[in-house]
Amino acid sequence: MLQLMRKTSFLILMIVFCNHLFAQWQLSLTLKNNESIAGISAPTNKVIWCVSQNFFIYKTNNAGKDWSRIKCNGLTTNISILQLFAVDAATAFLSVDKNTGVG
């Protein structure tokens, strides 16, 4: 019984400590006031794209160390962001809804 408890304790400790070793995502993007993330897409471990509810796009090419902030021009305020899909470091697609009620 004692040996079973030792093995179980060891297994639990290994799970707790090893789980931290494989974590890849860490908070590194600070948004401006009244911004919240509406979509995120990561085509690689280093390239991450985010879009905020007020149509700013954030992009990193170095796993979140540095972020570029890009303003989407030509979008009206009566649309909703549906999805962000990034293909690579140079290309991302943004899907929006015009909220007209027409399917």
Chimera marker file (.cmm) of the C-alpha trace (Angstrom):
<marker_set name="trace">
<marker id="1" x="0.000" y="0.000" z="0.000" r="1" g="1" b="0" radius="0.5"/>
<marker id="2" x="2.826" y="2.359" z="0.883" r="1" g="1" b="0" radius="0.5"/>
<marker id="3" x="4.521" y="1.680" z="-2.458" r="1" g="1" b="0" radius="0.5"/>
<marker id="4" x="1.286" y="2.470" z="-4.325" r="1" g="1" b="0" radius="0.5"/>
<marker id="5" x="0.987" y="5.777" z="-2.454" r="1" g="1" b="0" radius="0.5"/>
<marker id="6" x="4.582" y="6.666" z="-3.338" r="1" g="1" b="0" radius="0.5"/>
<marker id="7" x="4.013" y="5.896" z="-7.025" r="1" g="1" b="0" radius="0.5"/>
<marker id="8" x="0.788" y="7.901" z="-7.050" r="1" g="1" b="0" radius="0.5"/>
<marker id="9" x="2.443" y="10.863" z="-5.311" r="1" g="1" b="0" radius="0.5"/>
<marker id="10" x="5.342" y="10.755" z="-7.745" r="1" g="1" b="0" radius="0.5"/>
<marker id="11" x="2.967" y="10.650" z="-10.705" r="1" g="1" b="0" radius="0.5"/>
<marker id="12" x="0.998" y="13.631" z="-9.430" r="1" g="1" b="0" radius="0.5"/>
<marker id="13" x="4.194" y="15.638" z="-8.863" r="1" g="1" b="0" radius="0.5"/>
<marker id="14" x="5.445" y="14.812" z="-12.362" r="1" g="1" b="0" radius="0.5"/>
<marker id="15" x="2.162" y="15.914" z="-13.931" r="1" g="1" b="0" radius="0.5"/>
<marker id="16" x="2.167" y="19.207" z="-12.023" r="1" g="1" b="0" radius="0.5"/>
<marker id="17" x="5.790" y="20.080" z="-12.801" r="1" g="1" b="0" radius="0.5"/>
<marker id="18" x="5.876" y="18.839" z="-16.399" r="1" g="1" b="0" radius="0.5"/>
<marker id="19" x="2.634" y="20.564" z="-17.329" r="1" g="1" b="0" radius="0.5"/>
<marker id="20" x="4.349" y="23.931" z="-16.872" r="1" g="1" b="0" radius="0.5"/>
<marker id="21" x="7.202" y="22.939" z="-19.197" r="1" g="1" b="0" radius="0.5"/>
<marker id="22" x="4.881" y="22.579" z="-22.193" r="1" g="1" b="0" radius="0.5"/>
<marker id="23" x="2.956" y="25.843" z="-21.764" r="1" g="1" b="0" radius="0.5"/>
<marker id="24" x="3.370" y="27.974" z="-24.890" r="1" g="1" b="0" radius="0.5"/>
<marker id="25" x="1.036" y="30.950" z="-24.438" r="1" g="1" b="0" radius="0.5"/>
<marker id="26" x="1.800" y="33.812" z="-22.107" r="1" g="1" b="0" radius="0.5"/>
<marker id="27" x="0.101" y="37.181" z="-21.773" r="1" g="1" b="0" radius="0.5"/>
<marker id="28" x="2.249" y="39.692" z="-23.656" r="1" g="1" b="0" radius="0.5"/>
<marker id="29" x="-0.191" y="41.995" z="-25.471" r="1" g="1" b="0" radius="0.5"/>
<marker id="30" x="-1.539" y="45.034" z="-23.660" r="1" g="1" b="0" radius="0.5"/>
<marker id="31" x="-4.568" y="46.565" z="-25.350" r="1" g="1" b="0" radius="0.5"/>
<marker id="32" x="-5.550" y="50.234" z="-25.311" r="1" g="1" b="0" radius="0.5"/>
<marker id="33" x="-8.508" y="51.452" z="-23.218" r="1" g="1" b="0" radius="0.5"/>
<marker id="34" x="-11.898" y="49.945" z="-24.071" r="1" g="1" b="0" radius="0.5"/>
<marker id="35" x="-10.378" y="47.318" z="-26.392" r="1" g="1" b="0" radius="0.5"/>
<marker id="36" x="-11.066" y="43.615" z="-26.197" r="1" g="1" b="0" radius="0.5"/>
<marker id="37" x="-9.962" y="40.726" z="-28.385" r="1" g="1" b="0" radius="0.5"/>
<marker id="38" x="-12.563" y="39.674" z="-30.963" r="1" g="1" b="0" radius="0.5"/>
<marker id="39" x="-10.445" y="37.093" z="-32.770" r="1" g="1" b="0" radius="0.5"/>
<marker id="40" x="-7.056" y="35.426" z="-32.654" r="1" g="1" b="0" radius="0.5"/>
<marker id="41" x="-5.199" y="33.212" z="-35.125" r="1" g="1" b="0" radius="0.5"/>
<marker id="42" x="-1.711" y="31.710" z="-34.930" r="1" g="1" b="0" radius="0.5"/>
<marker id="43" x="-0.472" y="30.081" z="-38.152" r="1" g="1" b="0" radius="0.5"/>
<marker id="44" x="2.889" y="29.238" z="-36.511" r="1" g="1" b="0" radius="0.5"/>
<marker id="45" x="4.381" y="29.235" z="-33.027" r="1" g="1" b="0" radius="0.5"/>
<marker id="46" x="5.920" y="32.648" z="-33.642" r="1" g="1" b="0" radius="0.5"/>
<marker id="47" x="3.330" y="34.402" z="-35.835" r="1" g="1" b="0" radius="0.5"/>
<marker id="48" x="0.153" y="35.485" z="-34.046" r="1" g="1" b="0" radius="0.5"/>
<marker id="49" x="-2.602" y="37.765" z="-35.331" r="1" g="1" b="0" radius="0.5"/>
<marker id="50" x="-5.294" y="39.359" z="-33.115" r="1" g="1" b="0" radius="0.5"/>
<marker id="51" x="-8.160" y="41.686" z="-33.943" r="1" g="1" b="0" radius="0.5"/>
<marker id="52" x="-9.905" y="43.913" z="-31.419" r="1" g="1" b="0" radius="0.5"/>
<marker id="53" x="-13.599" y="44.784" z="-31.254" r="1" g="1" b="0" radius="0.5"/>
<marker id="54" x="-12.845" y="48.273" z="-32.566" r="1" g="1" b="0" radius="0.5"/>
<marker id="55" x="-11.040" y="46.958" z="-35.663" r="1" g="1" b="0" radius="0.5"/>
<marker id="56" x="-7.384" y="47.231" z="-34.732" r="1" g="1" b="0" radius="0.5"/>
<marker id="57" x="-5.219" y="44.334" z="-35.870" r="1" g="1" b="0" radius="0.5"/>
<marker id="58" x="-2.242" y="43.275" z="-33.782" r="1" g="1" b="0" radius="0.5"/>
<marker id="59" x="0.496" y="41.061" z="-35.210" r="1" g="1" b="0" radius="0.5"/>
<marker id="60" x="3.668" y="39.536" z="-33.840" r="1" g="1" b="0" radius="0.5"/>
<marker id="61" x="6.360" y="37.643" z="-35.722" r="1" g="1" b="0" radius="0.5"/>
<marker id="62" x="8.412" y="36.718" z="-32.643" r="1" g="1" b="0" radius="0.5"/>
<marker id="63" x="5.953" y="34.824" z="-30.394" r="1" g="1" b="0" radius="0.5"/>
<marker id="64" x="4.623" y="37.937" z="-28.691" r="1" g="1" b="0" radius="0.5"/>
<marker id="65" x="7.839" y="39.753" z="-27.822" r="1" g="1" b="0" radius="0.5"/>
<marker id="66" x="6.932" y="42.726" z="-30.061" r="1" g="1" b="0" radius="0.5"/>
<marker id="67" x="3.509" y="43.645" z="-31.488" r="1" g="1" b="0" radius="0.5"/>
<marker id="68" x="2.509" y="45.827" z="-34.455" r="1" g="1" b="0" radius="0.5"/>
<marker id="69" x="-0.806" y="47.715" z="-34.236" r="1" g="1" b="0" radius="0.5"/>
<marker id="70" x="-2.625" y="48.214" z="-37.560" r="1" g="1" b="0" radius="0.5"/>
<marker id="71" x="-5.822" y="50.217" z="-38.039" r="1" g="1" b="0" radius="0.5"/>
<marker id="72" x="-8.386" y="48.732" z="-40.446" r="1" g="1" b="0" radius="0.5"/>
<marker id="73" x="-9.609" y="51.529" z="-42.708" r="1" g="1" b="0" radius="0.5"/>
<marker id="74" x="-12.913" y="51.580" z="-44.530" r="1" g="1" b="0" radius="0.5"/>
<marker id="75" x="-14.903" y="49.567" z="-42.005" r="1" g="1" b="0" radius="0.5"/>
<marker id="76" x="-18.158" y="51.057" z="-40.754" r="1" g="1" b="0" radius="0.5"/>
<marker id="77" x="-19.234" y="50.951" z="-37.125" r="1" g="1" b="0" radius="0.5"/>
<marker id="78" x="-22.365" y="48.873" z="-37.753" r="1" g="1" b="0" radius="0.5"/>
<marker id="79" x="-20.489" y="45.635" z="-38.458" r="1" g="1" b="0" radius="0.5"/>
<marker id="80" x="-19.467" y="42.743" z="-36.238" r="1" g="1" b="0" radius="0.5"/>
<marker id="81" x="-16.284" y="40.731" z="-36.456" r="1" g="1" b="0" radius="0.5"/>
<marker id="82" x="-17.028" y="37.057" z="-37.042" r="1" g="1" b="0" radius="0.5"/>
<marker id="83" x="-13.637" y="35.417" z="-37.477" r="1" g="1" b="0" radius="0.5"/>
<marker id="84" x="-9.939" y="36.048" z="-38.067" r="1" g="1" b="0" radius="0.5"/>
<marker id="85" x="-7.968" y="33.489" z="-40.070" r="1" g="1" b="0" radius="0.5"/>
<marker id="86" x="-4.218" y="33.940" z="-40.556" r="1" g="1" b="0" radius="0.5"/>
<marker id="87" x="-2.442" y="32.040" z="-43.314" r="1" g="1" b="0" radius="0.5"/>
<marker id="88" x="1.119" y="33.180" z="-42.629" r="1" g="1" b="0" radius="0.5"/>
<marker id="89" x="3.094" y="36.237" z="-41.482" r="1" g="1" b="0" radius="0.5"/>
<marker id="90" x="1.930" y="38.292" z="-44.472" r="1" g="1" b="0" radius="0.5"/>
<marker id="91" x="-1.695" y="37.214" z="-44.983" r="1" g="1" b="0" radius="0.5"/>
<marker id="92" x="-4.758" y="37.155" z="-42.735" r="1" g="1" b="0" radius="0.5"/>
<marker id="93" x="-8.467" y="37.192" z="-43.567" r="1" g="1" b="0" radius="0.5"/>
<marker id="94" x="-11.109" y="38.979" z="-41.517" r="1" g="1" b="0" radius="0.5"/>
<marker id="95" x="-14.728" y="37.900" z="-41.760" r="1" g="1" b="0" radius="0.5"/>
<marker id="96" x="-17.370" y="40.496" z="-40.803" r="1" g="1" b="0" radius="0.5"/>
<marker id="97" x="-21.157" y="40.740" z="-40.621" r="1" g="1" b="0" radius="0.5"/>
<marker id="98" x="-23.004" y="43.886" z="-41.763" r="1" g="1" b="0" radius="0.5"/>
<marker id="99" x="-25.782" y="43.275" z="-39.196" r="1" g="1" b="0" radius="0.5"/>
<marker id="100" x="-28.522" y="43.891" z="-41.738" r="1" g="1" b="0" radius="0.5"/>
<marker id="101" x="-30.609" y="40.945" z="-40.655" r="1" g="1" b="0" radius="0.5"/>
<marker id="102" x="-30.503" y="39.556" z="-44.180" r="1" g="1" b="0" radius="0.5"/>
<marker id="103" x="-28.933" y="36.113" z="-44.404" r="1" g="1" b="0" radius="0.5"/>
<link id1="1" id2="2" r="1" g="1" b="0" radius="0.2"/>
<link id1="2" id2="3" r="1" g="1" b="0" radius="0.2"/>
<link id1="3" id2="4" r="1" g="1" b="0" radius="0.2"/>
<link id1="4" id2="5" r="1" g="1" b="0" radius="0.2"/>
<link id1="5" id2="6" r="1" g="1" b="0" radius="0.2"/>
<link id1="6" id2="7" r="1" g="1" b="0" radius="0.2"/>
<link id1="7" id2="8" r="1" g="1" b="0" radius="0.2"/>
<link id1="8" id2="9" r="1" g="1" b="0" radius="0.2"/>
<link id1="9" id2="10" r="1" g="1" b="0" radius="0.2"/>
<link id1="10" id2="11" r="1" g="1" b="0" radius="0.2"/>
<link id1="11" id2="12" r="1" g="1" b="0" radius="0.2"/>
<link id1="12" id2="13" r="1" g="1" b="0" radius="0.2"/>
<link id1="13" id2="14" r="1" g="1" b="0" radius="0.2"/>
<link id1="14" id2="15" r="1" g="1" b="0" radius="0.2"/>
<link id1="15" id2="16" r="1" g="1" b="0" radius="0.2"/>
<link id1="16" id2="17" r="1" g="1" b="0" radius="0.2"/>
<link id1="17" id2="18" r="1" g="1" b="0" radius="0.2"/>
<link id1="18" id2="19" r="1" g="1" b="0" radius="0.2"/>
<link id1="19" id2="20" r="1" g="1" b="0" radius="0.2"/>
<link id1="20" id2="21" r="1" g="1" b="0" radius="0.2"/>
<link id1="21" id2="22" r="1" g="1" b="0" radius="0.2"/>
<link id1="22" id2="23" r="1" g="1" b="0" radius="0.2"/>
<link id1="23" id2="24" r="1" g="1" b="0" radius="0.2"/>
<link id1="24" id2="25" r="1" g="1" b="0" radius="0.2"/>
<link id1="25" id2="26" r="1" g="1" b="0" radius="0.2"/>
<link id1="26" id2="27" r="1" g="1" b="0" radius="0.2"/>
<link id1="27" id2="28" r="1" g="1" b="0" radius="0.2"/>
<link id1="28" id2="29" r="1" g="1" b="0" radius="0.2"/>
<link id1="29" id2="30" r="1" g="1" b="0" radius="0.2"/>
<link id1="30" id2="31" r="1" g="1" b="0" radius="0.2"/>
<link id1="31" id2="32" r="1" g="1" b="0" radius="0.2"/>
<link id1="32" id2="33" r="1" g="1" b="0" radius="0.2"/>
<link id1="33" id2="34" r="1" g="1" b="0" radius="0.2"/>
<link id1="34" id2="35" r="1" g="1" b="0" radius="0.2"/>
<link id1="35" id2="36" r="1" g="1" b="0" radius="0.2"/>
<link id1="36" id2="37" r="1" g="1" b="0" radius="0.2"/>
<link id1="37" id2="38" r="1" g="1" b="0" radius="0.2"/>
<link id1="38" id2="39" r="1" g="1" b="0" radius="0.2"/>
<link id1="39" id2="40" r="1" g="1" b="0" radius="0.2"/>
<link id1="40" id2="41" r="1" g="1" b="0" radius="0.2"/>
<link id1="41" id2="42" r="1" g="1" b="0" radius="0.2"/>
<link id1="42" id2="43" r="1" g="1" b="0" radius="0.2"/>
<link id1="43" id2="44" r="1" g="1" b="0" radius="0.2"/>
<link id1="44" id2="45" r="1" g="1" b="0" radius="0.2"/>
<link id1="45" id2="46" r="1" g="1" b="0" radius="0.2"/>
<link id1="46" id2="47" r="1" g="1" b="0" radius="0.2"/>
<link id1="47" id2="48" r="1" g="1" b="0" radius="0.2"/>
<link id1="48" id2="49" r="1" g="1" b="0" radius="0.2"/>
<link id1="49" id2="50" r="1" g="1" b="0" radius="0.2"/>
<link id1="50" id2="51" r="1" g="1" b="0" radius="0.2"/>
<link id1="51" id2="52" r="1" g="1" b="0" radius="0.2"/>
<link id1="52" id2="53" r="1" g="1" b="0" radius="0.2"/>
<link id1="53" id2="54" r="1" g="1" b="0" radius="0.2"/>
<link id1="54" id2="55" r="1" g="1" b="0" radius="0.2"/>
<link id1="55" id2="56" r="1" g="1" b="0" radius="0.2"/>
<link id1="56" id2="57" r="1" g="1" b="0" radius="0.2"/>
<link id1="57" id2="58" r="1" g="1" b="0" radius="0.2"/>
<link id1="58" id2="59" r="1" g="1" b="0" radius="0.2"/>
<link id1="59" id2="60" r="1" g="1" b="0" radius="0.2"/>
<link id1="60" id2="61" r="1" g="1" b="0" radius="0.2"/>
<link id1="61" id2="62" r="1" g="1" b="0" radius="0.2"/>
<link id1="62" id2="63" r="1" g="1" b="0" radius="0.2"/>
<link id1="63" id2="64" r="1" g="1" b="0" radius="0.2"/>
<link id1="64" id2="65" r="1" g="1" b="0" radius="0.2"/>
<link id1="65" id2="66" r="1" g="1" b="0" radius="0.2"/>
<link id1="66" id2="67" r="1" g="1" b="0" radius="0.2"/>
<link id1="67" id2="68" r="1" g="1" b="0" radius="0.2"/>
<link id1="68" id2="69" r="1" g="1" b="0" radius="0.2"/>
<link id1="69" id2="70" r="1" g="1" b="0" radius="0.2"/>
<link id1="70" id2="71" r="1" g="1" b="0" radius="0.2"/>
<link id1="71" id2="72" r="1" g="1" b="0" radius="0.2"/>
<link id1="72" id2="73" r="1" g="1" b="0" radius="0.2"/>
<link id1="73" id2="74" r="1" g="1" b="0" radius="0.2"/>
<link id1="74" id2="75" r="1" g="1" b="0" radius="0.2"/>
<link id1="75" id2="76" r="1" g="1" b="0" radius="0.2"/>
<link id1="76" id2="77" r="1" g="1" b="0" radius="0.2"/>
<link id1="77" id2="78" r="1" g="1" b="0" radius="0.2"/>
<link id1="78" id2="79" r="1" g="1" b="0" radius="0.2"/>
<link id1="79" id2="80" r="1" g="1" b="0" radius="0.2"/>
<link id1="80" id2="81" r="1" g="1" b="0" radius="0.2"/>
<link id1="81" id2="82" r="1" g="1" b="0" radius="0.2"/>
<link id1="82" id2="83" r="1" g="1" b="0" radius="0.2"/>
<link id1="83" id2="84" r="1" g="1" b="0" radius="0.2"/>
<link id1="84" id2="85" r="1" g="1" b="0" radius="0.2"/>
<link id1="85" id2="86" r="1" g="1" b="0" radius="0.2"/>
<link id1="86" id2="87" r="1" g="1" b="0" radius="0.2"/>
<link id1="87" id2="88" r="1" g="1" b="0" radius="0.2"/>
<link id1="88" id2="89" r="1" g="1" b="0" radius="0.2"/>
<link id1="89" id2="90" r="1" g="1" b="0" radius="0.2"/>
<link id1="90" id2="91" r="1" g="1" b="0" radius="0.2"/>
<link id1="91" id2="92" r="1" g="1" b="0" radius="0.2"/>
<link id1="92" id2="93" r="1" g="1" b="0" radius="0.2"/>
<link id1="93" id2="94" r="1" g="1" b="0" radius="0.2"/>
<link id1="94" id2="95" r="1" g="1" b="0" radius="0.2"/>
<link id1="95" id2="96" r="1" g="1" b="0" radius="0.2"/>
<link id1="96" id2="97" r="1" g="1" b="0" radius="0.2"/>
<link id1="97" id2="98" r="1" g="1" b="0" radius="0.2"/>
<link id1="98" id2="99" r="1" g="1" b="0" radius="0.2"/>
<link id1="99" id2="100" r="1" g="1" b="0" radius="0.2"/>
<link id1="100" id2="101" r="1" g="1" b="0" radius="0.2"/>
<link id1="101" id2="102" r="1" g="1" b="0" radius="0.2"/>
<link id1="102" id2="103" r="1" g="1" b="0" radius="0.2"/>
</marker_set>
